[in-house]
């Protein structure tokens, strides 16, 4: 596969720069297999969910991961935190006119000093030196939300609220699981009242989500690692759903990647009887790990039956993922329809409902 196969023209005015006035007031494009495309409001997702389904949400919380700083030489830098390792150590991408070297020191937000420990590819490992602030305190007090590069304004008070899901609980992401931004507390209560099991997992979205694919041969692209954790209760609920005719519905590509990473790593293919039996051993312990899973056309899905997702960038790994899930021609037809109907794209944009292609 060539990268050019996943390109499309998107009018710039369709890139959503702000969320809708009220959370949940977005549109929903419904793309079912072998059926005409349907246009709905997002609240109508209730009509697509059935009793015995499991709706899987990602409860990661976005960190204020962007910090301004300077090198000991005085040169300005921008630090984009990638992962908190402990209260003092972290990994980050650093934007600077000249890259800081291991052993050098940088000043963050004018209040804390960090030493550069090492560099691997694009990622630096740094350690805060003795300071009155721990790393979480530094981020809360002086960091900014890392809005995607296609959003043209700096993060403000509205973004602090609306670039988090209402179910965000576990700090650790540097980008929001944006399909979850459409859900309100009221809608989640209606989902549960319908008899749908609502369960969460955690996948901390990494800075790699902003990085473009640079290889023309798609197979040569390497994903950045992301941490995830799946509870035993979620695994048990998915087993029950599969055995009783229910569907596993992933809210967002991050939820899907965590579920498919677990199934791939453990051999728990929930589409088979053997895989269901094997999954029982995780129904009490759950599973956690790091994943670099790259889902592209040809990938055999093992868990997820339905996907709620936003619209994705041209030539992106996420566009490849949804093409693998629903079929490339279906996706490109849906995107063509969405552009003609003036849907809003990307993080603050509208949503899609996708059925897994067999």
C-alpha positions, 0 to 999 in steps of 0.5 A, spaced: 500 500 500 502 506 498 501 513 502 497 516 496 492 511 496 489 514 503 489 522 500 483 526 499 481 533 498 478 537 504 476 544 504 480 548 509 473 551 512 471 544 514 476 543 519 473 545 526 476 550 530 472 550 536 467 545 539 459 546 538 456 551 542 453 545 547 457 538 548 453 533 544 450 538 539 454 534 533 452 530 527 453 523 526 454 520 519 451 512 519 455 508 515 452 501 515 455 495 510 451 495 504 446 500 506 445 507 504 449 513 508 444 516 513 445 523 516 443 524 524 444 528 530 449 525 535 444 523 540 440 518 535 446 514 537 441 511 542 437 508 536 443 504 534 445 501 540 442 495 543 441 491 549 446 486 550 451 491 547 457 493 550 459 500 549 467 501 551 469 508 553 477 511 554 477 514 561 484 517 559 485 525 561 489 529 557 495 533 561 497 540 560 503 537 556 505 543 553 511 547 556 515 553 554 522 553 556 529 555 555 536 552 554 542 554 559 544 558 553 538 562 553 535 559 546 527 558 547 524 551 547 517 548 547 517 541 550 511 537 549 511 531 554 509 524 552 509 520 558 510 521 565 515 516 568 514 518 575 514 524 579 520 527 576 522 523 570 518 524 563 519 523 556 518 529 551 519 531 544 523 538 544 522 543 539 528 548 538 533 551 533 538 546 536 537 540 539 539 540 547 544 534 548 544 529 553 547 532 560 545 539 558 539 543 563 533 546 561 529 551 564 521 550 564 516 555 565 521 559 568 520 555 575 523 548 574 530 546 571 530 539 568 536 535 566 536 531 559 538 524 560 538 521 553 535 522 546 532 516 542 529 518 535 525 524 536 524 522 544 528 525 550 528 523 557 528 528 562 529 529 570 526 534 574 532 537 579 530 539 586 524 543 585 518 545 590 514 542 584 513 535 582 512 534 575 504 533 576 504 540 579 508 543 574 504 541 569 497 543 572 500 550 574 504 552 568 502 547 562 497 548 556 493 543 553 496 540 547 491 542 542 492 539 535 496 543 530 490 544 525 487 548 531 489 555 530 488 558 536 492 557 543 488 553 548 483 557 552 478 556 558 473 553 553 478 548 551 480 546 558 473 544 559 471 541 552 478 538 550 476 533 555 471 527 555 466 527 561 468 521 563 476 523 563 479 520 570 486 517 569 491 523 567 496 521 562 494 523 555 497 528 550 491 528 546 484 527 547 480 521 545 476 525 541 470 521 539 468 521 546 467 528 546 460 528 543 457 524 550 454 528 555 452 525 562 445 525 560 446 521 554 451 516 558 445 515 563 440 514 557 445 508 554 445 505 560 437 505 561 437 502 554 440 496 557 447 497 554 453 495 558 457 501 559 465 500 561 471 503 560 478 502 559 485 506 559 489 508 553 494 514 554 494 517 547 501 519 545 504 525 542 505 520 536 498 521 534 500 528 531 506 525 527 505 524 519 506 518 516 513 519 512 514 513 508 511 512 501 510 505 503 505 504 508 508 498 511 514 501 513 511 506 518 512 505 525 507 507 530 509 510 537 508 506 543 502 507 548 500 505 554 493 501 556 489 497 561 483 493 560 479 491 566 477 484 568 470 486 568 470 489 561 473 482 558 467 479 562 462 483 559 465 482 552 465 475 553 457 475 555 455 480 549 459 475 544 455 469 547 448 473 547 448 476 540 451 483 543 456 487 539 462 490 542 462 498 540 468 502 541 468 509 542 474 512 538 480 509 535 483 509 541 479 504 545 479 500 538 486 499 538 487 497 546 482 492 545 485 489 538 492 490 542 490 485 548 486 480 543 493 480 538 498 479 544 494 474 548 490 470 542 484 472 545 480 472 538 473 473 541 470 471 534 472 464 535 470 459 541 477 458 542 478 465 543 472 466 548 475 460 552 482 463 552 479 470 554 476 467 561 483 467 564 483 475 563 476 476 566 479 476 573 485 479 572 485 484 566 491 486 562 495 492 561 501 493 557 504 498 551 502 497 544 505 499 537 499 496 534 498 499 526 491 497 524 491 498 516 487 494 511 488 487 511 488 486 519 483 481 521 479 484 527 478 480 533 474 484 538 470 490 535 464 490 531 462 497 531 466 503 531 464 511 533 469 515 531 471 522 528 473 524 521 481 523 520 486 527 516 488 525 509 494 520 509 493 518 517 494 512 520 487 513 523 484 513 516 488 507 514 485 504 521 477 506 519 479 503 512 481 497 515 475 496 519 469 498 514 472 497 508 476 503 504 471 504 498 466 505 504 470 510 508 472 514 502 464 514 499 462 516 506 468 522 506 465 524 500 458 524 502 461 528 509 464 533 505 458 534 500 454 535 506 459 540 510 460 535 516 465 538 521 472 534 521 477 532 526 478 533 533 472 538 534 468 535 528 462 531 527 462 523 528 461 517 524 458 510 526 461 504 522 460 497 522 465 492 521 466 489 514 466 482 514 
